[in-house]
Amino acid sequence: MSYVIFALVLWAAGWALNVRLANGPSAQSRSVQLAVPAIFGATILLMWELIVRGLVVPQVILPPPSMIAVRFADSLPILWTDFVQTFVKGALSGYIIGCVAAFCLAVIVDRYDFLRRGLLPVGNFMAALPIVGTAPILVMWFGFDWQSKAAVVVVMVFFPVLVNTVAGLRDTSDMQRDLMRTYGASYTQTLVKLRLPAAMPFVFNGLKIATTLALVGAIVAEFFGSPTRGMGFRISTSVGQLALDMVWAEIVVAALAGSFFYGAIALIERGVTFWHPSQRK
C-alpha cells in the first residue's frame, strides 16, 4: 500500500511543478513547453509502475513499464521486422498511393461540377464505412501479404484527403477569381497560382488525418490475415499467449511511428503554408 501512497504523492508533486512552470514568467519559452509534457509523461509512467506493484496487479492484465521496457529491449529484431512489414510496406505505401490518387481526383472533380455533386456524397459514405467490414474483403482480394494492408490503407485515406482537397480548392472568394480573370489568367494559371496555394491548409489537414488512419488501418487489417510478421499479427498472437508485455511493446512502436509520421507532415505543412495565420506565432 505504501507504493500507492507514494504514487499519489508523486502525482501531486508533478502536478504542482507543472502548474508552477506553466504559470511562471518563462511559460512561453521553448524549454518550459518541452518540460511540461515530459514531466507529465514521466509522472504517469512512475505512477503506473508504483500502482501496479503496490496493488500486485497480475502481469497478464497490466504489466509494469519496467517489464515492458525489458521486453522492448530484448525483442528489437522482431519489433523492427514488424515495423517494416506494417508501417513501411503496408501503411506508408498505401498512404502515398491513396493521397496522390485523392489529390489528382480532387483537381478533376473541382474542374467539373457534375463530378463534385456525384462523387462527394459517395466519398462521405465510403469514409463512414467501418474498417472491420471492409478489411476482410480486401484481404481476401489481395492476399495475406502487405499488398492487402496497403489496399485497406488506400481506401481509408483516400476519401478524407479527397473531401478536404475539394473543399480547399473551393475556398477562394469570387473577388479573387474575378481578379485572376481580369488579368487574363487561364484555368491552369488560376489553379496553380491561386487555388492550389489557398487549398494547402485543407490538403494538409486531410494528410494529417490520414497519417493516423493509415497506421490504424494497416494494423487492424493484419488481424484478418497476415504472414508471420507485422504489428497486428504480433499483437493478436501475443494476446492469445497472454504475453501482454509484447503487446505493449508493439503499442509503443506504433505510437512512436505514428507520432513521428504526424510530426513529419506537420513540419512539411509549416514550410509550405508559412503564410497562413495558423502558422504564425
ABEGO torsion letter per residue (X at the ends): XAAAAAAAAAAAAAAAAAAAAAABAAAABAAAAAAAAAAAAAAAAAAAAAAAAAAGBBAAABBBAAAAAAAAAAAAAAAAAAAAAAAAAAAAAAAAAAAAAAAAAAAAAAABAAAAAAAAAAAAAAAABBAAAAAAAAAAAAEABAAAAAAAAAAAAAAAAAAAAAAAAAABBAAAAAAAAAAGBBAAAAAAAAAAAAAAAAAAAAAAAAAAAAAAAAAAAAAAEBBABEAAAAAAAAAAAGBAAAAAAAAAAAAAAAAAAAAAAAAAAAAAAAABAAABX
